[in-house]
């Protein structure tokens, strides 16, 4: 194994992990309280002082942070070190409001890259590999994170960034890329593009893919088949550092959280009550040793489950499930809570392509839900009656999953625009009528 598989940390006992977390939390709370006025005011408002925090169990006494807090304090209000000690910023897209800007000291960069290195090693990466990074570079965290992690493992790193698919394919084949890092929708597109050029999965040297930055469910198997690889999930947030907060191992049954650097909780999104292991709720993260941007009890809005079930890989860090949706991108349609991931599950489980788009609108004061999904070339050859039967089955499956009706549209291949970054899955036009 490469140097960044760290048995003394990644296979530590529960008691050892708690000891690490206890020490780091006490130090981090003191650091945030003394250096971030906004957070100090939140703690004072709740009647909590740093000396009240003695163990990780005391974290429940602390206030939550949300993206609204980060927007309110933009750009420097959550900075906990002198600006001269920062070496980088990264940022969210800002598509739903003010951008969130995260600051990093060199220590923070090293920590982040170490976490990404662990993710690469978990999928079998060593210094013998060629790591093909097709996440976007720049302010987006995907490219820089996996790029740095690849360097730490010692891989030959191809900093491809996103776009220019013909060049991606040329370098992938000519340089023998073995590990692909990108969004799952772009991985699916690369598989499709390779097939259209006449290449078979065995024509490339890829063995694994590390995919994140957007939701994906049953898409895993279609990507694995089209590229001839094993597809692994990775999770992270710009606010907490970027990708590498958690990652899948060979068991592919959830993502190990780097518990020596991040503490995870699951809460009831309505009440804020901490839920026991195994219950579904909103994921909350605390960065235990980030210097510049020390977020404590940050509400991710991702809905998932934590599990400490023994893993065959030997890692003992808690696992988080693949996010099942987000409390802030949940669609309320005719009074029913609908997550886009539920729709994707229905489509991909029924054998359709991962190319789909969801449109929500309001007609005569009634919400409408339209789902467009591309047929495969083989499905396109079916008769009109067979396609009508397909639509009818999908309508029933969707109603069974969601509890409401959806109008299904089976369209020809390449009808839906492809994305080289995060796919635009949902278009909600109701705000145009409000």
C-alpha positions as CSV (number, residue, x, y, z in Angstrom):
1,X,0.0,0.0,0.0
2,X,1.1,3.6,-0.6
3,X,2.2,5.8,2.3
4,X,-1.2,7.4,2.7
5,X,-2.9,4.3,3.9
6,X,-2.3,4.9,7.6
7,X,-3.2,1.8,9.6
8,X,-2.5,3.5,13.0
9,X,-5.3,6.0,12.2
10,X,-7.6,4.4,9.7
11,X,-7.9,1.1,11.7
12,X,-7.7,2.7,15.2
13,X,-10.1,1.5,17.9
14,X,-13.2,3.5,18.8
15,X,-11.6,4.5,22.0
16,X,-8.5,5.8,20.2
17,X,-10.6,7.8,17.7
18,X,-12.7,9.4,20.6
19,X,-9.4,10.3,22.4
20,X,-8.2,12.1,19.2
21,X,-11.6,13.9,18.8
22,X,-11.8,15.0,22.4
23,X,-8.4,16.7,22.2
24,X,-9.0,18.3,18.8
25,X,-12.5,19.6,19.6
26,X,-11.4,21.3,22.8
27,X,-8.6,23.0,20.9
28,X,-10.8,23.9,17.9
29,X,-13.6,25.5,20.0
30,X,-11.1,27.6,21.9
31,X,-9.6,28.7,18.5
32,X,-12.9,29.6,17.0
33,X,-14.2,31.4,20.1
34,X,-11.0,33.5,20.4
35,X,-10.6,34.4,16.7
36,X,-14.1,34.5,15.1
37,X,-16.3,37.2,16.6
38,X,-19.4,35.9,14.8
39,X,-19.0,32.4,16.3
40,X,-18.1,33.8,19.7
41,X,-21.4,35.8,19.6
42,X,-23.3,32.6,18.7
43,X,-21.8,30.8,21.7
44,X,-22.4,33.6,24.1
45,X,-26.0,33.8,22.9
46,X,-26.4,30.1,23.8
47,X,-24.6,30.6,27.1
48,X,-21.6,28.3,26.2
49,X,-18.0,29.0,27.0
50,X,-14.9,27.2,25.7
51,X,-14.3,25.7,29.2
52,X,-17.7,24.0,29.0
53,X,-16.4,21.8,26.2
54,X,-14.3,18.9,27.6
55,X,-15.1,15.9,25.4
56,X,-16.7,15.2,22.1
57,X,-20.0,14.5,23.8
58,X,-20.1,18.2,24.8
59,X,-20.5,19.1,21.1
60,X,-24.3,19.0,21.6
61,X,-24.0,22.2,23.7
62,X,-22.6,24.2,20.7
63,X,-24.7,26.2,18.2
64,X,-25.2,25.0,14.6
65,X,-23.8,26.9,11.6
66,X,-25.5,27.0,8.3
67,X,-24.8,28.3,4.8
68,X,-26.9,31.4,5.6
69,X,-24.3,32.2,8.4
70,X,-21.5,31.9,5.9
71,X,-23.3,34.1,3.4
72,X,-24.0,36.7,6.1
73,X,-20.3,36.8,7.1
74,X,-18.9,36.9,3.5
75,X,-16.1,37.3,2.8
76,X,-13.9,37.5,6.0
77,X,-16.4,37.1,8.9
78,X,-15.5,33.4,9.6
79,X,-11.8,33.8,9.1
80,X,-9.9,32.6,12.2
81,X,-6.3,33.5,11.2
82,X,-4.6,36.6,9.8
83,X,-5.1,36.8,6.1
84,X,-1.3,36.8,5.6
85,X,-1.3,33.2,6.9
86,X,-3.7,32.0,4.2
87,X,-2.4,30.6,1.0
88,X,-5.6,29.8,-0.9
89,X,-9.3,30.3,-1.2
90,X,-11.8,28.1,-2.8
91,X,-15.5,28.9,-3.5
92,X,-18.9,27.5,-4.1
93,X,-20.7,28.3,-7.4
94,X,-23.0,30.8,-5.7
95,X,-25.9,29.7,-7.9
96,X,-28.4,29.9,-5.0
97,X,-27.1,33.1,-3.4
98,X,-23.9,34.8,-2.3
99,X,-20.8,32.7,-2.9
100,X,-19.3,30.9,0.1
101,X,-15.5,31.5,0.2
102,X,-13.4,29.1,2.2
103,X,-9.8,30.0,3.3
104,X,-6.9,27.7,3.7
105,X,-3.6,27.8,5.5
106,X,-0.8,25.5,4.2
107,X,-1.7,23.2,7.1
108,X,-5.3,23.1,5.8
109,X,-4.1,22.3,2.3
110,X,-1.9,19.5,3.6
111,X,-4.8,18.0,5.6
112,X,-7.1,18.2,2.6
113,X,-4.7,16.6,0.2
114,X,-3.9,13.8,2.8
115,X,-7.7,13.0,2.9
116,X,-7.8,12.8,-0.9
117,X,-4.7,10.6,-0.9
118,X,-6.5,8.2,1.4
119,X,-9.4,8.1,-1.0
120,X,-7.1,7.3,-3.9
121,X,-5.4,4.5,-2.0
122,X,-8.7,3.1,-0.9
123,X,-9.6,2.4,-4.6
124,X,-6.2,0.7,-5.1
125,X,-4.1,3.7,-6.1
126,X,-0.3,3.6,-5.8
127,X,2.6,5.5,-7.3
128,X,2.4,3.1,-10.3
129,X,-1.0,4.6,-11.3
130,X,-1.9,7.4,-13.8
131,X,-4.5,9.5,-12.2
132,X,-6.7,11.3,-14.7
133,X,-8.4,14.3,-13.0
134,X,-11.3,15.7,-15.0
135,X,-12.9,17.7,-12.2
136,X,-12.9,21.4,-12.9
137,X,-9.9,23.3,-11.6
138,X,-9.9,26.9,-10.3
139,X,-12.3,28.0,-7.5
140,X,-14.1,24.6,-7.6
141,X,-12.5,22.2,-5.1
142,X,-12.8,19.0,-7.2
143,X,-9.7,19.4,-9.4
144,X,-7.3,20.9,-6.8
145,X,-8.2,18.3,-4.1
146,X,-7.8,15.2,-6.2
147,X,-4.7,16.7,-7.9
148,X,-3.0,17.2,-4.6
149,X,-4.1,13.8,-3.3
150,X,-2.7,12.2,-6.4
151,X,0.7,13.9,-5.9
152,X,0.9,12.7,-2.3
153,X,0.3,9.1,-3.3
154,X,2.9,9.5,-6.0
155,X,0.7,8.9,-9.1
156,X,1.5,10.3,-12.5
157,X,-1.2,13.1,-12.4
158,X,-3.0,14.3,-15.5
159,X,-4.6,17.7,-14.6
160,X,-7.1,17.5,-17.5
161,X,-9.9,19.7,-15.9
162,X,-13.3,19.4,-17.5
163,X,-14.3,19.8,-21.1
164,X,-12.7,19.0,-24.5
165,X,-13.8,15.4,-24.5
166,X,-11.8,14.4,-27.6
167,X,-8.6,15.5,-25.8
168,X,-9.7,13.7,-22.6
169,X,-10.1,10.4,-24.6
170,X,-6.8,10.9,-26.5
171,X,-4.8,11.4,-23.3
172,X,-6.7,8.6,-21.5
173,X,-5.8,6.1,-24.2
174,X,-2.3,7.4,-25.1
175,X,-1.0,7.8,-21.6
176,X,-2.8,4.8,-20.1
177,X,-4.9,6.5,-17.4
178,X,-5.8,4.0,-14.7
179,X,-7.9,6.1,-12.2
180,X,-10.5,8.6,-13.4
181,X,-11.7,11.4,-11.2
182,X,-14.7,13.5,-12.3
183,X,-18.4,14.0,-11.8
184,X,-20.5,10.8,-12.4
185,X,-22.5,12.5,-15.2
186,X,-19.2,13.3,-17.0
187,X,-18.0,9.7,-16.5
188,X,-21.2,8.5,-18.1
189,X,-20.7,10.9,-21.0
190,X,-17.1,9.7,-21.4
191,X,-18.3,6.1,-21.6
192,X,-20.9,7.1,-24.2
193,X,-18.3,9.1,-26.2
194,X,-15.8,6.2,-26.2
195,X,-18.5,3.8,-27.4
196,X,-19.5,6.1,-30.2
197,X,-15.9,6.2,-31.4
198,X,-15.9,2.5,-31.6
199,X,-13.9,1.7,-28.5
200,X,-14.8,-1.1,-26.1
201,X,-14.3,-1.0,-22.3
202,X,-11.3,-3.3,-22.6
203,X,-9.5,-0.8,-24.9
204,X,-8.7,1.5,-22.0
205,X,-6.5,0.8,-19.0
206,X,-8.9,2.3,-16.4
207,X,-9.4,0.2,-13.3
208,X,-11.2,2.6,-11.0
209,X,-13.1,5.9,-10.9
210,X,-13.6,8.4,-8.1
211,X,-16.8,10.2,-8.7
212,X,-18.5,12.9,-6.6
213,X,-19.8,16.5,-6.5
214,X,-23.4,15.5,-7.5
215,X,-25.9,12.9,-6.6
216,X,-25.7,9.5,-8.3
217,X,-27.4,6.2,-7.4
218,X,-27.9,3.3,-9.8
219,X,-25.8,5.2,-12.3
220,X,-22.8,3.4,-10.8
221,X,-23.4,0.1,-12.6
222,X,-23.9,1.7,-16.1
223,X,-20.6,3.7,-15.6
224,X,-18.8,0.5,-14.5
225,X,-20.1,-1.3,-17.6
226,X,-19.3,1.4,-20.1
227,X,-15.8,2.1,-18.8
228,X,-14.8,-1.3,-17.5
229,X,-14.0,-0.1,-14.0
230,X,-15.1,-0.1,-10.4
231,X,-16.8,3.2,-9.6
232,X,-16.2,4.7,-6.1
233,X,-18.0,7.6,-4.3
234,X,-16.2,10.5,-2.7
235,X,-17.8,13.2,-0.6
236,X,-16.9,16.7,0.5
237,X,-18.0,20.3,0.8
238,X,-16.1,23.5,0.0
239,X,-17.1,24.7,3.4
240,X,-15.3,21.8,5.2
241,X,-12.3,21.6,2.7
242,X,-13.5,19.8,-0.4
243,X,-13.6,16.2,-1.6
244,X,-12.0,13.7,0.7
245,X,-14.1,14.3,3.9
246,X,-15.3,10.7,3.2
247,X,-14.7,8.1,0.6
248,X,-15.7,4.5,-0.5
249,X,-13.4,1.5,0.0
250,X,-13.5,-1.8,-2.0
251,X,-16.6,-2.9,-0.2
252,X,-18.6,-0.1,-1.8
253,X,-21.2,0.0,1.0
254,X,-20.8,3.5,2.2
255,X,-18.1,6.2,2.6
256,X,-15.6,6.1,5.5
257,X,-15.4,9.5,7.2
258,X,-11.9,10.7,8.1
259,X,-12.9,10.8,11.8
260,X,-9.5,12.1,12.9
261,X,-10.2,15.3,11.0
262,X,-14.1,15.5,10.8
263,X,-16.7,14.7,13.4
264,X,-20.1,13.7,12.0
265,X,-23.6,13.9,13.5
266,X,-27.1,13.0,12.2
267,X,-29.8,15.4,13.3
268,X,-33.6,15.7,12.9
269,X,-33.6,18.6,10.3
270,X,-36.7,20.1,11.9
271,X,-35.8,20.0,15.6
272,X,-32.0,19.8,15.5
273,X,-32.1,16.8,17.9
274,X,-29.2,14.4,17.5
275,X,-30.4,11.0,16.2
276,X,-28.9,7.6,17.1
277,X,-26.7,5.6,14.7
278,X,-28.7,4.0,11.9
279,X,-31.5,6.7,11.7
280,X,-31.9,8.8,8.7
281,X,-31.5,12.5,9.1
282,X,-29.4,15.6,8.2
283,X,-25.6,15.3,8.2
284,X,-23.7,17.8,10.4
285,X,-19.9,18.1,10.2
286,X,-17.3,19.7,12.5
287,X,-13.9,20.4,11.1
288,X,-11.7,19.3,14.0
289,X,-8.4,20.8,13.0
290,X,-8.8,23.3,10.2
291,X,-7.0,26.6,11.0
292,X,-8.4,29.2,8.6
293,X,-12.0,28.3,8.4
294,X,-12.9,26.2,11.5
295,X,-16.6,25.3,11.0
296,X,-18.2,23.7,14.0
297,X,-21.5,21.8,13.7
298,X,-22.1,22.8,10.1
299,X,-25.4,21.7,8.7
300,X,-24.8,20.2,5.3
301,X,-28.5,19.7,4.4
302,X,-27.6,16.3,3.0
303,X,-29.9,13.5,4.2
304,X,-28.1,10.2,5.0
305,X,-27.4,7.5,7.6
306,X,-24.3,6.7,9.7
307,X,-23.1,3.2,10.4
308,X,-20.3,1.6,12.4
309,X,-20.9,-1.9,11.0
310,X,-17.6,-3.7,10.7
311,X,-16.1,-3.2,7.2
312,X,-14.2,-5.9,5.3
313,X,-11.5,-3.5,4.3
314,X,-10.3,-3.2,7.9
315,X,-11.0,0.6,8.2
316,X,-12.8,1.4,11.5
317,X,-13.9,4.9,10.7
318,X,-17.7,5.4,10.6
319,X,-19.4,5.2,7.3
320,X,-22.0,7.5,5.9
321,X,-24.4,6.4,3.3
322,X,-24.6,8.0,-0.1
323,X,-26.8,11.1,0.4
324,X,-30.4,10.2,-0.1
325,X,-31.4,13.8,-1.0
326,X,-31.0,17.3,0.5
327,X,-33.3,19.0,2.9
328,X,-32.8,22.2,0.9
329,X,-33.3,20.8,-2.7
330,X,-36.3,18.8,-1.7
331,X,-39.2,19.6,-4.1
332,X,-42.6,20.1,-2.5
333,X,-45.0,19.1,-5.3
334,X,-48.7,19.1,-4.6
335,X,-47.9,18.9,-0.9
336,X,-45.6,15.9,-1.3
337,X,-41.9,15.9,-0.5
338,X,-40.0,14.7,-3.6
339,X,-36.2,14.2,-3.8
340,X,-34.6,14.1,-7.3
341,X,-32.6,11.0,-6.2
342,X,-35.9,9.1,-5.9
343,X,-36.7,9.8,-9.5
344,X,-33.2,8.7,-10.6
345,X,-33.6,5.5,-8.7
346,X,-36.8,4.6,-10.6
347,X,-35.3,5.4,-14.0
348,X,-32.0,3.6,-13.6
349,X,-33.5,0.6,-11.8
350,X,-35.8,0.2,-14.8
351,X,-32.8,0.1,-17.2
352,X,-32.9,3.6,-18.7
353,X,-29.9,5.8,-19.4
354,X,-28.5,8.2,-16.8
355,X,-29.4,11.1,-19.2
356,X,-32.6,12.6,-17.7
357,X,-34.1,15.9,-16.7
358,X,-36.9,16.9,-14.3
359,X,-39.2,19.9,-15.0
360,X,-41.5,21.3,-12.4
361,X,-44.1,24.0,-13.3
362,X,-47.4,25.4,-12.1
363,X,-50.4,25.3,-14.4
364,X,-53.8,26.6,-13.3
365,X,-52.5,26.8,-9.7
366,X,-51.5,23.1,-9.8
367,X,-48.0,21.8,-9.7
368,X,-46.9,19.7,-12.6
369,X,-44.0,17.2,-12.8
370,X,-42.5,16.2,-16.1
371,X,-39.6,13.8,-16.4
372,X,-37.6,13.4,-19.6
373,X,-35.3,10.4,-20.1
374,X,-33.3,9.2,-23.1
375,X,-33.9,5.8,-24.5
376,X,-31.0,3.6,-25.5
377,X,-30.4,3.0,-29.2
378,X,-31.9,-0.5,-28.7
379,X,-35.0,0.8,-26.9
380,X,-35.4,3.3,-29.8
381,X,-35.9,0.4,-32.2
382,X,-39.0,-0.8,-30.3
383,X,-42.5,-0.2,-31.7
384,X,-44.7,2.7,-30.7
385,X,-46.9,0.2,-28.7
386,X,-43.9,-1.1,-26.8
387,X,-42.8,2.5,-26.0
388,X,-46.3,3.4,-24.9
389,X,-46.2,0.3,-22.6
390,X,-42.8,1.5,-21.2
391,X,-44.2,4.9,-20.4
392,X,-47.2,3.4,-18.6
393,X,-44.9,1.2,-16.5
394,X,-42.7,4.2,-15.6
395,X,-45.8,6.3,-14.6
396,X,-46.8,3.5,-12.2
397,X,-43.3,3.0,-10.8
398,X,-43.0,6.8,-10.3
399,X,-46.3,7.1,-8.5
400,X,-45.4,4.1,-6.3
401,X,-42.1,5.8,-5.3
402,X,-43.2,9.4,-5.0
403,X,-46.9,9.1,-4.0
404,X,-47.9,11.5,-6.8
405,X,-48.2,11.3,-10.6
406,X,-45.6,12.4,-13.1
407,X,-45.8,12.7,-16.8
408,X,-43.1,10.6,-18.5
409,X,-41.4,11.6,-21.7
410,X,-39.2,8.9,-23.5
411,X,-36.9,10.8,-25.9
412,X,-34.3,9.9,-28.4
413,X,-30.5,9.6,-27.6
414,X,-28.7,13.0,-27.4
415,X,-31.9,14.9,-26.9
416,X,-30.9,16.1,-23.4
417,X,-27.9,18.4,-23.2
418,X,-24.7,16.9,-21.8
419,X,-22.7,18.5,-19.0
420,X,-19.0,18.5,-18.5
421,X,-19.4,19.5,-14.8
422,X,-22.3,19.2,-12.6
423,X,-25.4,18.0,-14.5
424,X,-28.5,20.3,-14.4
425,X,-31.1,17.7,-13.3
426,X,-33.9,19.9,-12.1
427,X,-35.6,22.9,-13.7
428,X,-38.2,24.4,-11.4
429,X,-40.2,27.0,-13.3
430,X,-42.7,27.7,-10.5
431,X,-40.9,30.8,-9.3
432,X,-41.7,32.4,-12.6
433,X,-45.3,32.4,-11.6
434,X,-44.8,33.6,-8.0
